[in-house]
Amino acid sequence: RLVDEKQFRRAEKRLDRYLDRLNPAAERRGEILDLIAKIAFVIVTVVLAVFFFLLWRGYFNQSPG
């Protein structure tokens, strides 16, 4: 069936409103922040793993001298 002209205009308006709301710069900024958060999470996880490994091996219990 052919699309009604009125429906087509309504859909076109909705699409225009949706596209106007999109902000490519904000999306890019969000993606960069997500990447930074992932990298920070990995670094913190590795540091904690090393810390607990050293704690388990008694590295911090050594007496000076």
C-alpha positions in Angstrom: 0.0 0.0 0.0 1.1 3.5 -0.6 2.1 5.7 2.4 -0.4 8.4 3.2 1.1 11.9 2.6 0.0 13.0 6.0 1.7 10.0 7.7 4.8 10.7 5.6 5.0 14.4 6.7 4.4 13.4 10.3 7.2 10.8 10.2 9.5 13.3 8.5 8.8 15.9 11.2 9.6 13.3 13.9 12.8 12.4 12.2 13.8 16.0 11.9 13.1 16.6 15.6 15.2 13.5 16.5 18.1 14.6 14.3 18.0 18.1 15.8 18.4 16.6 19.3 21.5 14.7 18.3 24.8 16.3 19.3 27.8 14.7 17.6 30.3 16.7 19.7 28.7 15.5 22.9 28.6 11.9 21.7 32.3 12.1 20.8 33.1 13.6 24.2 31.1 10.8 25.9 33.0 8.2 24.0 36.3 9.7 25.0 35.2 9.8 28.6 34.1 6.1 28.4 37.6 5.2 27.0 39.3 7.1 29.8 37.2 5.4 32.4 38.0 2.0 31.0 41.7 2.7 31.0 41.5 4.1 34.6 39.6 1.0 35.7 42.3 -1.3 34.3 45.1 0.7 35.9 43.4 0.7 39.3 42.7 -3.0 39.0 46.3 -3.8 38.2 47.6 -1.6 41.1 45.2 -3.2 43.5 46.2 -6.7 42.3 49.9 -5.9 42.8 49.3 -4.4 46.2 47.3 -7.4 47.5 49.9 -9.8 46.0 52.7 -7.9 47.8 50.6 -7.9 51.0 50.0 -11.7 50.6 53.8 -12.3 50.1 54.6 -10.3 53.3 56.4 -7.5 51.5 55.1 -4.9 54.0 56.0 -7.0 57.1 59.8 -6.8 56.6 61.6 -5.1 59.5 64.1 -2.4 58.5 67.8 -3.3 58.5 
